[in-house]
Amino acid sequence: MQLIVLCLCVCACVVGQDIEAMRNMPKYDSRYDYLDVDGLFNSKRLVKNYVECLVNGQRCSPEGKALKIKIQEWICE
């Protein structure tokens, strides 16, 4: 019985999707494919610099500025 309810919920979600809205969604942005996220998080200095940039408005790298703008966009949605 639970499986049937689950399947019906999944079907309702799929049918309820707005196809045109999905086509107009922003596509994957490959600008930051070169960024080594694991290396960034393993470096205390880099993490500190990004936090200072995002939280306290200190000096930002170009990537930090772009991230700050993107976070502000996400918050305002």
ChimeraX commands (.cxc) that place a marker at each C-alpha (Angstrom):
marker #1 position 0.00,0.00,0.00 radius 0.5
marker #1 position 2.82,2.39,0.90 radius 0.5
marker #1 position 4.53,1.64,-2.41 radius 0.5
marker #1 position 1.39,2.56,-4.33 radius 0.5
marker #1 position 1.05,5.85,-2.44 radius 0.5
marker #1 position 4.72,6.62,-3.08 radius 0.5
marker #1 position 4.34,5.88,-6.80 radius 0.5
marker #1 position 1.26,8.11,-7.00 radius 0.5
marker #1 position 3.11,10.96,-5.27 radius 0.5
marker #1 position 6.05,10.65,-7.66 radius 0.5
marker #1 position 3.70,10.58,-10.66 radius 0.5
marker #1 position 1.87,13.66,-9.39 radius 0.5
marker #1 position 5.15,15.51,-9.00 radius 0.5
marker #1 position 6.30,14.59,-12.50 radius 0.5
marker #1 position 2.97,15.47,-14.13 radius 0.5
marker #1 position 2.76,18.73,-12.18 radius 0.5
marker #1 position 6.08,20.04,-13.54 radius 0.5
marker #1 position 5.91,23.07,-15.78 radius 0.5
marker #1 position 7.89,21.97,-18.85 radius 0.5
marker #1 position 8.29,25.50,-20.22 radius 0.5
marker #1 position 9.67,26.73,-16.88 radius 0.5
marker #1 position 12.14,23.85,-16.85 radius 0.5
marker #1 position 13.33,24.74,-20.37 radius 0.5
marker #1 position 13.95,28.34,-19.27 radius 0.5
marker #1 position 15.94,27.35,-16.19 radius 0.5
marker #1 position 19.55,28.53,-16.18 radius 0.5
marker #1 position 21.95,25.96,-17.55 radius 0.5
marker #1 position 25.12,24.68,-15.92 radius 0.5
marker #1 position 27.82,27.34,-15.75 radius 0.5
marker #1 position 31.28,25.93,-16.45 radius 0.5
marker #1 position 33.17,29.11,-15.46 radius 0.5
marker #1 position 34.49,27.57,-12.25 radius 0.5
marker #1 position 35.28,24.04,-13.39 radius 0.5
marker #1 position 38.96,24.72,-12.72 radius 0.5
marker #1 position 38.31,25.54,-9.05 radius 0.5
marker #1 position 39.69,22.87,-6.72 radius 0.5
marker #1 position 37.09,22.87,-3.96 radius 0.5
marker #1 position 38.79,20.13,-1.92 radius 0.5
marker #1 position 42.06,22.05,-2.02 radius 0.5
marker #1 position 40.25,25.21,-0.99 radius 0.5
marker #1 position 38.60,23.60,2.04 radius 0.5
marker #1 position 41.87,21.96,3.08 radius 0.5
marker #1 position 43.60,25.34,3.24 radius 0.5
marker #1 position 42.78,27.25,6.42 radius 0.5
marker #1 position 44.13,30.46,4.89 radius 0.5
marker #1 position 41.83,30.27,1.86 radius 0.5
marker #1 position 38.79,29.37,3.96 radius 0.5
marker #1 position 39.53,32.30,6.28 radius 0.5
marker #1 position 39.89,34.67,3.31 radius 0.5
marker #1 position 36.57,33.57,1.79 radius 0.5
marker #1 position 34.78,33.86,5.13 radius 0.5
marker #1 position 36.24,37.33,5.70 radius 0.5
marker #1 position 35.12,38.32,2.19 radius 0.5
marker #1 position 31.58,36.95,2.52 radius 0.5
marker #1 position 30.83,37.85,6.12 radius 0.5
marker #1 position 32.85,40.92,6.95 radius 0.5
marker #1 position 33.22,42.51,3.52 radius 0.5
marker #1 position 37.03,42.35,3.58 radius 0.5
marker #1 position 39.12,42.12,0.41 radius 0.5
marker #1 position 37.67,39.61,-2.05 radius 0.5
marker #1 position 39.21,37.62,-4.84 radius 0.5
marker #1 position 37.31,37.69,-8.15 radius 0.5
marker #1 position 35.83,34.28,-7.28 radius 0.5
marker #1 position 34.84,35.56,-3.84 radius 0.5
marker #1 position 33.08,38.58,-5.36 radius 0.5
marker #1 position 31.18,36.34,-7.80 radius 0.5
marker #1 position 30.23,33.97,-4.96 radius 0.5
marker #1 position 29.04,36.89,-2.83 radius 0.5
marker #1 position 26.82,38.16,-5.65 radius 0.5
marker #1 position 25.43,34.68,-6.28 radius 0.5
marker #1 position 24.63,34.16,-2.58 radius 0.5
marker #1 position 22.83,37.51,-2.46 radius 0.5
marker #1 position 20.75,36.44,-5.48 radius 0.5
marker #1 position 19.86,33.15,-3.78 radius 0.5
marker #1 position 18.82,34.92,-0.59 radius 0.5
marker #1 position 16.63,37.43,-2.41 radius 0.5
marker #1 position 14.71,34.75,-4.36 radius 0.5
marker link #1:1,2 radius 0.2
marker link #1:2,3 radius 0.2
marker link #1:3,4 radius 0.2
marker link #1:4,5 radius 0.2
marker link #1:5,6 radius 0.2
marker link #1:6,7 radius 0.2
marker link #1:7,8 radius 0.2
marker link #1:8,9 radius 0.2
marker link #1:9,10 radius 0.2
marker link #1:10,11 radius 0.2
marker link #1:11,12 radius 0.2
marker link #1:12,13 radius 0.2
marker link #1:13,14 radius 0.2
marker link #1:14,15 radius 0.2
marker link #1:15,16 radius 0.2
marker link #1:16,17 radius 0.2
marker link #1:17,18 radius 0.2
marker link #1:18,19 radius 0.2
marker link #1:19,20 radius 0.2
marker link #1:20,21 radius 0.2
marker link #1:21,22 radius 0.2
marker link #1:22,23 radius 0.2
marker link #1:23,24 radius 0.2
marker link #1:24,25 radius 0.2
marker link #1:25,26 radius 0.2
marker link #1:26,27 radius 0.2
marker link #1:27,28 radius 0.2
marker link #1:28,29 radius 0.2
marker link #1:29,30 radius 0.2
marker link #1:30,31 radius 0.2
marker link #1:31,32 radius 0.2
marker link #1:32,33 radius 0.2
marker link #1:33,34 radius 0.2
marker link #1:34,35 radius 0.2
marker link #1:35,36 radius 0.2
marker link #1:36,37 radius 0.2
marker link #1:37,38 radius 0.2
marker link #1:38,39 radius 0.2
marker link #1:39,40 radius 0.2
marker link #1:40,41 radius 0.2
marker link #1:41,42 radius 0.2
marker link #1:42,43 radius 0.2
marker link #1:43,44 radius 0.2
marker link #1:44,45 radius 0.2
marker link #1:45,46 radius 0.2
marker link #1:46,47 radius 0.2
marker link #1:47,48 radius 0.2
marker link #1:48,49 radius 0.2
marker link #1:49,50 radius 0.2
marker link #1:50,51 radius 0.2
marker link #1:51,52 radius 0.2
marker link #1:52,53 radius 0.2
marker link #1:53,54 radius 0.2
marker link #1:54,55 radius 0.2
marker link #1:55,56 radius 0.2
marker link #1:56,57 radius 0.2
marker link #1:57,58 radius 0.2
marker link #1:58,59 radius 0.2
marker link #1:59,60 radius 0.2
marker link #1:60,61 radius 0.2
marker link #1:61,62 radius 0.2
marker link #1:62,63 radius 0.2
marker link #1:63,64 radius 0.2
marker link #1:64,65 radius 0.2
marker link #1:65,66 radius 0.2
marker link #1:66,67 radius 0.2
marker link #1:67,68 radius 0.2
marker link #1:68,69 radius 0.2
marker link #1:69,70 radius 0.2
marker link #1:70,71 radius 0.2
marker link #1:71,72 radius 0.2
marker link #1:72,73 radius 0.2
marker link #1:73,74 radius 0.2
marker link #1:74,75 radius 0.2
marker link #1:75,76 radius 0.2
marker link #1:76,77 radius 0.2
view
